[in-house]
Amino acid sequence: MPIQHIITDIEGTTTDIAFVHKVLFPYATQHLPNFIAAHANSPEVRAQLEAVSKETGRPLSDSEAVSQLLRWIEEDKKIGPLKALQGMIWAQGYRQGELEGHVYDDAAKLLQQWHSQGVKLYVYSSGSVKAQQLIYGHSNHGDLTPLFSGYFDTRIGHKRETSSYEIIRDALGGDASTQLFLSDITEELDAAAAAGMHTALLVRGDSEVSNSQHSPHADFSSVDTMLNQLT
């Protein structure tokens, strides 16, 4: 198989978007005030509260920081301290058995198959690396983290910027002809293609496609068919 590295998005690709927006985000919103109150003195949480103040440009009390964080959740902001605190809250929820990560059946099956075939698997998502590992580590298909060789988040750059994929390309050995990026967002695939990667567009029930130059696929089985045609 000419493809030796597969990098996958999460939302809309391996995981139902509804799980993130209708389960994870509401869970964080519901539990954030009590979580901050219970853990505000821990160094890890205190560092993120200070980062919230730095982000807003003024010192905030804990209650003001909570209000700001809740506004960012409502606005779907991708801001470092918010993502870090969400990750801590979700970790607690997974540990307590209140959350279970969603992975499509076809995605779980083909990720396992590709891994067994020697393909190196990676994740690139706007969610933090910790949040990525939680979804796959506590999924409805068990612990899938052993399948992955690495994780990338927006600390390397935004997902619609070619430079982000150039960083990933080089981190994986520099040969983009051996790399495939999977996503449900055309603009992300455009950026990956500009970095030389192969691309595949996941068109699940909640995806929107318009004038895409990328190969569309209803599920990972279709992607696997494409891979076999490349051999």
QUIBEL-V327954 format. One record per pair of residues at least 6 apart in sequence whose ideal C-beta (glycine too) atoms are under 7 Angstrom apart, sorted by sequence separation. I is the first residue (numbers start at 1). GAP is how many residues later the second one is. D is the distance in whole Angstrom. If there is no record, write none. Layout:
i: <I/I>
gap: <GAP/GAP>
d: <D/D>
This chain:
i: <8/11/39/40/53/93/115/137/157/158/183/193/203/217/53/72/114/125/157/169/172/192/209/52/60/136/137/156/181/201/11/36/40/73/90/123/136/72/111/157/169/189/156/181/201/215/53/56/133/136/189/49/52/69/201/203/200/201/203/186/199/200/201/202/203/49/52/69/152/165/181/201/52/180/184/200/133/179/180/181/182/184/132/176/177/179/183/176/180/182/184/176/40/129/184/200/55/129/123/128/189/36/55/121/122/127/165/169/186/200/121/122/126/160/164/165/169/121/122/123/124/125/126/160/169/186/51/52/120/122/123/159/162/166/36/51/122/161/165/160/115/162/165/33/48/101/103/108/111/126/162/32/101/101/112/124/48/103/108/111/32/48/101/103/32/100/101/102/103/99/101/94/100/29/87/90/103/182/45/87/91/29/83/84/87/90/94/124/28/83/86/25/78/83/32/35/32/28/31/28/28/27/24/27/27/78/19/16/15/15/14/14/14/6/110/110/6/10/106/107/106/110/4/5/6/7/8/9/10/106/1/3/4/9/5/7/10/1/15/10/10/7/5/13/13/13/7/12/5/9/4/5/6/7/8/9/3/9/2/6/3/9/13/17/12/12/12/3/12/3/1/3/2/2/1>
gap: <6/6/6/6/6/6/6/6/6/6/6/6/6/6/7/7/7/7/7/7/7/7/7/8/8/8/8/8/8/8/9/9/9/9/9/9/9/10/10/10/10/10/11/11/11/11/12/12/12/12/12/13/13/13/13/13/14/14/14/15/15/15/15/15/15/16/16/16/16/16/16/16/17/17/17/17/18/18/18/18/18/18/19/19/19/19/19/20/20/20/20/21/22/22/23/23/24/24/25/25/25/26/26/26/26/26/26/26/26/26/27/27/27/27/27/27/27/28/28/28/28/28/28/28/28/28/29/29/29/29/29/29/29/29/30/30/30/30/30/31/32/32/32/33/33/33/33/33/33/33/33/34/34/35/35/35/36/36/36/36/37/37/37/37/38/38/38/38/38/39/39/40/40/41/41/41/41/41/43/43/43/44/44/44/44/44/44/44/45/45/45/48/48/48/53/54/57/58/58/61/62/63/66/66/72/76/83/86/87/88/89/90/93/108/110/111/113/113/113/113/114/114/115/115/115/115/115/115/115/115/116/116/116/116/117/117/117/118/120/122/125/161/167/169/170/171/172/172/173/173/174/174/174/174/174/174/175/175/176/176/177/179/189/189/190/192/194/195/195/224/226/227/228/229/230>
d: <6/5/4/7/5/4/6/5/5/6/5/5/5/5/5/6/6/5/3/5/6/5/6/6/6/4/5/5/7/7/5/7/7/7/6/5/5/5/6/7/6/4/5/4/6/6/7/6/6/7/6/6/5/6/4/5/7/6/7/7/5/5/5/6/6/5/6/7/6/7/5/7/6/7/7/5/7/5/4/5/5/5/5/6/7/7/7/3/6/6/7/5/5/4/5/5/6/5/6/5/5/6/6/5/6/7/6/5/5/6/5/6/7/5/7/5/7/6/5/5/4/6/5/6/7/7/6/5/5/7/7/5/5/5/5/4/7/6/4/5/4/4/6/5/4/7/7/4/7/6/5/6/4/6/6/7/5/5/7/5/6/5/5/6/7/6/4/6/5/7/7/5/6/6/5/6/7/7/7/4/6/5/7/7/5/5/4/6/6/5/7/6/5/7/7/5/6/5/5/5/7/7/6/6/6/6/4/5/5/6/5/6/4/6/4/7/6/7/4/5/5/5/6/5/5/4/6/6/4/5/7/7/6/6/7/5/6/7/6/6/7/6/5/5/6/5/7/3/6/6/4/5/5/5/4/4/6/7/6/7/5/7/5/5/6/6/7/7/6/6/6/6/5/7/6>
